[in-house]
Amino acid sequence: MNYFKFLLKKSLNNKFNLIPVLMLIVTIILMFILNAGTAKNLSLQAVAQNKLTQITAQPDAPADDKRQIAEAKGIISAANQGNWAQAYQLISKSVTSDLMVANDPKSGTPTELRAVIEHDYKMFAALKARAVPYQPAGFPTTGSFYSLWILQYLFPVVAATSVIFLVSSLFSAAYTGRSWRDRLFPRSLENLAASSIGAGFTLALGLLIGILTLSFTLGTAFYGLGSWNYPIESYQEGVGLYFQSLYRLVGPSLLLTALGLAFIVLLIYLLNCLLRDRLTVFLVSLVLIVAPTIATPWLEPVQKLARFLPTTYLNSVSVVSGQYAHQINNYSISFGNGLTTLGSGILLLAALIIVIQRKL
């Protein structure tokens, strides 16, 4: 058995490694259940029915309310029949009217409310053009949308922490105390390092594939595949808010995520060479990888440097869609700069590992 297979087999046989995996599985299932419940309450039919109930509760409905009643009934009927183009047409007509009022300086509409109305106007315009089944914003349930949502919201912190746990455990097992026990294998230093890093990346990539497969299967089994053409909220400098199809985000997001995993694995391997203690490596990795991911949206000084931080691009879906750049008002954060930053970080870590291992 070669060293690469030996490491993988040892890691897979470690029962402690089941802990983060099981936690991820439970989290994905619970989030799906919560999304399903919330999506039902926020469906077009539920929102229109709630509006209908509120209006009809009034004894003497004015002419405008009668128009809204007819509109709500039309939305419910069209959505129930799967005539999404008609449903979106009715909603767009109402939102367009609201936007005209909001844009009138005499209306005194707050900027925040105007932004919400503009968002809805562009969203329903994009939905009407595609005529795809509705998914409440933030609570997707179909296979395609839910798996992308998991990649966007679960991977940067929760899944990354699980990867750190698994990979730091794998690398630390090669040491007894501070002695590199596995160096006794009849292999060159370069071969041992390459096999270790390869095994760590395989574990990380396997976990990512498992997460996406589970979320995709859950969504597809209960709510169908969904549309790869579903419009996703996106931002671009000079353009502002726009909506692009889901399929356009998948490839670039997965590429950034894979590079992010490679960066994490190399960083943990380097830390393990220097610290040689499982708990210390795990904690320091959390500080260097997860902490910046959490802190960047909240700390303005860090936001200005976010373009140069490899951990920024663990938010792969948000980076590719431009949501992250919009959130922290730094449009230098992009897919292209992510490739450059992560690629440079990976090469730098690889060079440091080679130099340090030869000196140790």
C-alpha positions in Angstrom: 0.0 0.0 0.0 1.4 3.4 -0.9 1.6 6.3 1.5 -1.3 8.2 -0.1 -3.7 5.2 0.3 -2.4 4.6 3.8 -3.2 8.1 4.9 -6.7 8.0 3.4 -7.5 4.6 5.0 -6.3 5.8 8.4 -8.4 8.9 8.2 -11.5 7.1 7.1 -11.1 4.6 9.9 -10.8 7.3 12.5 -14.2 7.4 14.3 -13.7 10.9 15.6 -13.8 12.1 12.0 -17.4 11.1 11.8 -18.3 13.9 14.3 -18.0 16.9 11.9 -19.4 14.8 9.0 -22.5 13.9 11.0 -22.9 17.5 12.2 -22.9 18.7 8.6 -25.4 16.1 7.5 -27.8 17.0 10.4 -27.3 20.7 9.6 -28.1 20.3 5.9 -31.3 18.3 6.7 -32.5 20.8 9.4 -31.9 23.8 7.1 -33.8 22.0 4.4 -36.7 21.4 6.7 -36.7 25.0 7.9 -36.5 26.3 4.3 -39.4 24.1 3.2 -41.6 25.4 6.0 -40.7 29.0 5.4 -41.0 28.7 1.6 -44.6 27.4 2.0 -45.5 30.5 4.0 -43.8 32.8 1.6 -45.1 31.3 -1.7 -46.9 33.6 -4.1 -50.2 31.9 -3.3 -49.7 32.3 0.5 -48.7 36.0 0.2 -51.6 36.7 -2.2 -54.1 34.8 0.1 -52.9 36.7 3.1 -53.4 40.0 1.3 -56.8 38.8 0.1 -57.9 37.9 3.7 -56.8 41.3 5.0 -58.7 43.2 2.4 -61.9 41.2 2.5 -62.0 41.6 6.3 -63.0 45.2 5.7 -66.7 45.8 5.5 -66.8 48.4 2.8 -63.9 47.9 0.3 -63.1 51.0 -1.8 -62.5 50.6 -5.6 -58.7 50.3 -5.2 -59.2 47.4 -2.8 -61.6 45.7 -5.2 -58.8 45.9 -7.8 -56.3 44.4 -5.4 -58.8 41.6 -4.6 -59.1 40.7 -8.3 -55.3 40.9 -8.7 -54.7 38.6 -5.7 -57.2 36.1 -7.0 -55.6 36.2 -10.4 -52.1 35.5 -8.9 -53.4 32.6 -6.9 -55.2 31.1 -9.9 -52.2 31.6 -12.2 -49.7 30.1 -9.7 -51.9 27.1 -8.9 -52.2 26.4 -12.7 -48.4 26.7 -13.1 -48.9 29.8 -15.4 -46.0 31.6 -13.9 -45.7 34.2 -16.7 -49.2 35.4 -16.0 -48.6 35.4 -12.2 -45.4 37.5 -12.6 -47.2 39.8 -15.0 -49.8 40.6 -12.4 -47.2 41.1 -9.7 -45.0 43.2 -12.0 -47.9 45.5 -12.8 -48.5 46.2 -9.1 -44.8 46.6 -8.3 -44.3 49.0 -11.2 -47.1 51.2 -9.8 -45.4 51.1 -6.4 -42.1 52.1 -8.0 -43.6 55.0 -9.8 -45.0 56.3 -6.5 -41.7 55.7 -4.7 -39.7 57.6 -7.4 -42.0 60.6 -7.1 -40.2 63.2 -4.9 -43.5 64.3 -3.5 -44.2 60.9 -2.0 -41.4 61.2 0.6 -40.6 57.5 0.2 -37.5 56.5 2.4 -34.4 55.5 0.4 -34.4 52.0 2.0 -38.0 51.3 1.0 -37.4 52.6 -2.5 -34.4 50.2 -2.8 -36.7 47.3 -1.7 -39.3 48.2 -4.3 -36.7 48.5 -7.0 -35.3 45.1 -6.0 -38.7 43.5 -6.3 -39.3 45.3 -9.6 -36.1 43.9 -11.2 -36.6 40.5 -9.6 -40.1 40.0 -10.9 -39.1 41.3 -14.3 -36.4 38.7 -14.5 -38.8 36.0 -13.3 -41.4 37.1 -15.9 -38.8 36.9 -18.7 -37.9 33.3 -17.6 -41.3 32.1 -16.5 -39.8 29.7 -13.9 -41.5 28.4 -10.7 -41.1 30.8 -7.8 -38.7 30.3 -5.0 -38.9 32.6 -2.0 -35.7 34.7 -1.7 -33.4 33.1 0.9 -35.4 29.9 1.3 -34.8 27.7 -1.8 -35.9 24.1 -1.8 -35.3 22.7 -5.3 -32.2 20.6 -5.9 -30.3 23.1 -8.1 -31.0 26.2 -6.0 -30.7 24.5 -2.5 -27.3 23.0 -3.3 -26.0 26.4 -4.5 -27.5 28.0 -1.4 -25.7 25.5 0.8 -22.4 26.3 -1.0 -23.0 30.0 -0.4 -24.1 30.0 3.3 -22.8 26.7 4.8 -19.4 26.3 3.2 -17.5 29.5 4.2 -17.7 28.9 8.0 -19.4 25.6 9.0 -18.1 23.3 6.2 -14.6 25.0 6.3 -14.4 24.3 10.0 -15.2 20.6 9.3 -12.5 20.6 6.7 -10.0 22.1 9.1 -10.9 19.4 11.7 -10.5 16.5 9.3 -7.3 17.7 7.6 -5.5 18.9 10.8 -6.3 15.5 12.3 -4.9 13.7 9.3 -1.6 15.7 9.3 -1.1 15.6 13.0 -1.4 11.8 13.1 1.9 11.6 11.3 3.7 12.9 14.5 4.4 11.3 17.9 4.9 14.2 20.3 7.0 16.6 18.2 8.7 13.8 16.2 7.8 13.2 12.6 7.1 9.5 12.9 6.1 9.0 9.3 9.4 10.3 8.1 10.6 6.7 8.7 8.7 5.5 5.7 11.0 4.7 2.8 10.0 7.7 0.8 11.6 11.0 -0.1 10.5 14.2 1.8 8.9 15.5 -1.4 7.0 12.2 -1.9 5.8 12.2 1.7 4.7 15.9 1.5 2.9 15.4 -1.8 1.1 12.3 -0.6 0.0 14.0 2.6 -1.2 17.1 0.9 -2.9 15.0 -1.8 -4.7 12.9 0.8 -5.8 16.1 2.7 -7.1 17.7 -0.5 -8.9 14.4 -1.4 -10.6 14.4 2.0 -11.6 18.1 1.7 -12.9 17.7 -1.9 -14.8 14.5 -0.9 -16.5 16.4 1.9 -17.5 19.2 -0.5 -18.9 16.7 -3.0 -20.8 14.9 -0.2 -22.3 18.2 1.0 -23.5 19.2 -2.5 -24.7 15.7 -3.4 -26.8 15.5 -0.2 -28.3 19.0 -0.6 -29.0 18.4 -4.3 -30.6 15.0 -3.6 -32.8 16.3 -0.8 -34.1 19.2 -2.9 -34.6 17.1 -6.0 -36.4 14.3 -4.1 -38.9 16.5 -2.5 -39.3 19.6 -4.7 -37.8 18.6 -8.0 -34.6 19.7 -9.8 -35.7 23.3 -10.3 -34.6 25.5 -13.1 -30.9 26.2 -13.8 -32.2 29.4 -15.4 -33.6 30.8 -12.1 -32.5 34.5 -11.6 -30.0 35.1 -8.9 -29.5 38.5 -7.3 -26.2 39.9 -8.5 -24.2 43.2 -8.5 -21.7 44.8 -10.7 -19.8 48.1 -10.4 -21.4 50.7 -12.7 -24.5 48.5 -13.2 -25.8 48.0 -9.7 -28.4 45.3 -9.1 -29.2 42.9 -11.8 -30.3 39.2 -12.0 -28.3 36.4 -13.8 -29.2 32.8 -14.3 -28.2 30.3 -11.7 -26.2 28.1 -14.1 -23.8 31.0 -14.7 -22.6 31.0 -11.1 -22.1 27.2 -10.7 -18.8 26.7 -12.6 -16.9 29.8 -11.3 -18.1 29.2 -7.8 -17.0 25.6 -7.7 -13.6 26.6 -9.1 -13.0 29.2 -6.4 -14.2 26.7 -3.8 -11.7 24.1 -5.0 -8.9 26.6 -5.0 -10.0 27.7 -1.5 -9.8 24.0 -0.3 -6.3 23.7 -1.8 -5.2 26.8 0.1 -6.7 25.5 3.4 -5.0 22.2 3.0 -1.6 23.7 2.3 -1.9 26.2 5.1 -2.8 23.5 7.6 0.1 21.3 6.4 2.5 24.3 6.9 1.2 24.9 10.4 1.5 21.3 11.2 5.2 21.3 10.1 5.8 24.2 12.5 3.6 23.5 15.5 3.3 19.6 15.4 0.3 19.6 17.8 -3.2 18.6 16.8 -5.2 21.0 19.0 -2.8 23.9 18.4 -2.9 23.5 14.7 -6.7 23.3 14.7 -7.1 26.4 16.8 -4.5 28.5 14.9 -6.2 27.3 11.6 -9.5 28.5 12.8 -8.0 31.9 13.7 -6.3 32.3 10.3 -9.1 30.9 8.1 -12.5 31.1 9.7 -12.0 34.2 11.8 -11.3 36.5 8.9 -14.2 35.1 7.0 -16.5 36.0 9.8 -14.9 39.4 10.7 -14.5 40.9 7.2 -18.1 42.0 6.7 -18.0 43.7 10.1 -14.6 45.4 10.3 -14.1 48.3 7.9 -10.3 48.3 8.0 -10.3 44.6 6.9 -12.8 45.3 4.2 -10.3 47.5 2.4 -7.8 44.7 2.3 -10.3 41.9 1.6 -9.3 41.7 -2.0 -5.8 40.4 -1.0 -7.1 37.9 1.6 -7.5 34.3 0.3 -10.2 33.6 2.9 -12.4 36.2 1.2 -12.9 33.9 -1.7 -14.2 31.0 0.4 -17.5 33.0 -0.1 -17.3 31.8 -3.6 -21.0 32.2 -4.7 -21.2 35.6 -3.1 -18.0 36.7 -4.8 -19.1 35.5 -8.3 -22.5 37.0 -8.0 -21.1 40.3 -6.7 -23.1 40.2 -3.5 -20.0 40.2 -1.3 -18.5 43.2 -3.1 -21.8 45.1 -2.8 -22.1 44.1 0.9 -18.7 45.6 1.9 -18.6 48.2 -0.8 -15.4 46.9 -2.4 -15.9 46.0 -6.0 -12.3 44.9 -6.5 -13.4 41.6 -5.0 -14.2 39.5 -8.1 -13.9 36.1 -9.6 -10.7 37.2 -11.6 -9.0 38.6 -8.5 -10.0 35.5 -6.6 -8.2 33.3 -9.0 -5.1 35.6 -8.7 -5.2 35.8 -4.9 -5.8 32.1 -4.3 -3.3 31.0 -7.0 -0.6 33.3 -5.5 -1.4 32.1 -2.0 -1.2 28.4 -3.0 2.2 28.9 -4.8 3.6 30.9 -1.8 2.5 28.2 0.7 3.9 25.4 -1.5 7.3 27.2 -1.7 7.3 27.8 2.1 6.6 24.1 2.7 9.5 23.0 0.5 11.9 25.4 2.2 10.8 24.6 5.7 10.7 20.8 5.3 14.3 20.8 4.0 15.5 22.7 7.1 13.6 20.6 9.6 
